[in-house]
């Protein structure tokens, strides 16, 4: 699986769970967003954070790393686990 596809899968499951699923579990049913000053500031900060994440994940990590380091980067991506840590130093 290529680095770009792994980054897409990671983006869907990890930040997607934190940004969508956990708030749905915490908030009561029917909770609505209010367009007051606090809500607008929160939306702007969330949008800035999301744009920084997508820039880092897709341009800087998946695209640039592969272009700059080539096969060495692919080997590193295969060896290093992205989601679950290794439990032993030997492989």
LUMKOL-864451 format. One record per residue (C-alpha): residue number from 0; residue in one letter; x, y, z. Coordinates in Angstrom, 3 decimals, padded with zeros to 6 digits. Layout:
REM LUMKOL-864451
num = NUM, residu = A, px = X, py = Y, pz = Z
...
REM end
This chain:
REM LUMKOL-864451
num = 0, residu = X, px = 000.000, py = 000.000, pz = 000.000
num = 1, residu = X, px = 001.471, py = 003.345, pz = -001.005
num = 2, residu = X, px = 002.248, py = 006.153, pz = 001.389
num = 3, residu = X, px = -000.550, py = 008.332, pz = 000.014
num = 4, residu = X, px = -003.185, py = 005.619, pz = 000.452
num = 5, residu = X, px = -001.984, py = 004.856, pz = 003.993
num = 6, residu = X, px = -002.155, py = 008.559, pz = 004.829
num = 7, residu = X, px = -005.738, py = 008.733, pz = 003.520
num = 8, residu = X, px = -006.781, py = 005.701, pz = 005.589
num = 9, residu = X, px = -005.093, py = 007.126, pz = 008.697
num = 10, residu = X, px = -006.772, py = 010.511, pz = 008.141
num = 11, residu = X, px = -010.212, py = 008.925, pz = 007.915
num = 12, residu = X, px = -009.881, py = 006.785, pz = 011.029
num = 13, residu = X, px = -007.834, py = 008.774, pz = 013.545
num = 14, residu = X, px = -008.597, py = 012.499, pz = 013.097
num = 15, residu = X, px = -012.021, py = 011.567, pz = 011.725
num = 16, residu = X, px = -012.862, py = 009.704, pz = 014.922
num = 17, residu = X, px = -011.627, py = 012.549, pz = 017.097
num = 18, residu = X, px = -013.386, py = 015.270, pz = 015.102
num = 19, residu = X, px = -016.665, py = 013.459, pz = 014.341
num = 20, residu = X, px = -017.365, py = 010.353, pz = 016.412
num = 21, residu = X, px = -016.223, py = 011.446, pz = 019.878
num = 22, residu = X, px = -018.187, py = 014.741, pz = 019.821
num = 23, residu = X, px = -021.279, py = 012.795, pz = 018.692
num = 24, residu = X, px = -020.905, py = 010.483, pz = 021.697
num = 25, residu = X, px = -020.371, py = 013.369, pz = 024.121
num = 26, residu = X, px = -023.004, py = 015.857, pz = 022.945
num = 27, residu = X, px = -026.687, py = 015.220, pz = 023.611
num = 28, residu = X, px = -028.939, py = 014.276, pz = 020.697
num = 29, residu = X, px = -030.130, py = 017.308, pz = 018.765
num = 30, residu = X, px = -027.293, py = 019.602, pz = 019.919
num = 31, residu = X, px = -026.804, py = 022.455, pz = 017.465
num = 32, residu = X, px = -023.935, py = 024.777, pz = 016.619
num = 33, residu = X, px = -024.533, py = 028.407, pz = 017.528
num = 34, residu = X, px = -023.053, py = 031.198, pz = 015.435
num = 35, residu = X, px = -021.965, py = 033.385, pz = 018.334
num = 36, residu = X, px = -018.454, py = 034.794, pz = 018.755
num = 37, residu = X, px = -017.135, py = 031.703, pz = 020.536
num = 38, residu = X, px = -018.496, py = 029.376, pz = 017.861
num = 39, residu = X, px = -017.011, py = 031.461, pz = 015.063
num = 40, residu = X, px = -013.584, py = 031.582, pz = 016.730
num = 41, residu = X, px = -013.745, py = 027.811, pz = 017.326
num = 42, residu = X, px = -014.635, py = 027.227, pz = 013.670
num = 43, residu = X, px = -011.740, py = 029.401, pz = 012.467
num = 44, residu = X, px = -009.273, py = 027.591, pz = 014.761
num = 45, residu = X, px = -010.590, py = 024.180, pz = 013.680
num = 46, residu = X, px = -010.299, py = 025.157, pz = 010.006
num = 47, residu = X, px = -006.734, py = 026.402, pz = 010.544
num = 48, residu = X, px = -005.803, py = 023.191, pz = 012.356
num = 49, residu = X, px = -007.347, py = 021.027, pz = 009.640
num = 50, residu = X, px = -005.528, py = 022.908, pz = 006.897
num = 51, residu = X, px = -002.196, py = 022.561, pz = 008.713
num = 52, residu = X, px = -002.826, py = 018.835, pz = 009.211
num = 53, residu = X, px = -003.709, py = 018.250, pz = 005.550
num = 54, residu = X, px = -000.694, py = 020.225, pz = 004.370
num = 55, residu = X, px = 001.643, py = 018.247, pz = 006.634
num = 56, residu = X, px = 000.071, py = 014.845, pz = 006.005
num = 57, residu = X, px = -000.410, py = 014.981, pz = 002.261
num = 58, residu = X, px = 002.092, py = 017.420, pz = 000.848
num = 59, residu = X, px = 004.992, py = 017.356, pz = 003.281
num = 60, residu = X, px = 004.790, py = 013.710, pz = 004.338
num = 61, residu = X, px = 003.238, py = 011.592, pz = 001.602
num = 62, residu = X, px = 004.238, py = 013.499, pz = -001.527
num = 63, residu = X, px = 007.454, py = 015.311, pz = -000.670
num = 64, residu = X, px = 008.994, py = 012.475, pz = 001.327
num = 65, residu = X, px = 008.525, py = 010.039, pz = -001.531
num = 66, residu = X, px = 009.843, py = 012.464, pz = -004.157
num = 67, residu = X, px = 012.890, py = 013.470, pz = -002.147
num = 68, residu = X, px = 013.998, py = 010.101, pz = -000.755
num = 69, residu = X, px = 012.476, py = 007.567, pz = -003.207
num = 70, residu = X, px = 013.167, py = 003.898, pz = -002.427
num = 71, residu = X, px = 014.749, py = 004.690, pz = 000.945
num = 72, residu = X, px = 011.517, py = 006.402, pz = 002.025
num = 73, residu = X, px = 009.395, py = 003.484, pz = 000.797
num = 74, residu = X, px = 011.540, py = 001.015, pz = 002.765
num = 75, residu = X, px = 011.246, py = 003.177, pz = 005.884
num = 76, residu = X, px = 007.463, py = 003.404, pz = 005.443
num = 77, residu = X, px = 007.234, py = -000.381, pz = 005.220
num = 78, residu = X, px = 009.403, py = -000.980, pz = 008.297
num = 79, residu = X, px = 007.945, py = 001.603, pz = 010.669
num = 80, residu = X, px = 004.395, py = 000.944, pz = 011.863
num = 81, residu = X, px = 002.070, py = 003.897, pz = 011.460
num = 82, residu = X, px = -000.839, py = 003.020, pz = 013.760
num = 83, residu = X, px = 000.357, py = 000.458, pz = 016.296
num = 84, residu = X, px = 003.751, py = 000.541, pz = 017.991
num = 85, residu = X, px = 006.048, py = -002.441, pz = 017.775
num = 86, residu = X, px = 006.175, py = -004.421, pz = 020.988
num = 87, residu = X, px = 009.682, py = -005.741, pz = 020.394
num = 88, residu = X, px = 012.808, py = -004.270, pz = 018.822
num = 89, residu = X, px = 013.389, py = -007.388, pz = 016.711
num = 90, residu = X, px = 011.637, py = -008.070, pz = 013.424
REM end
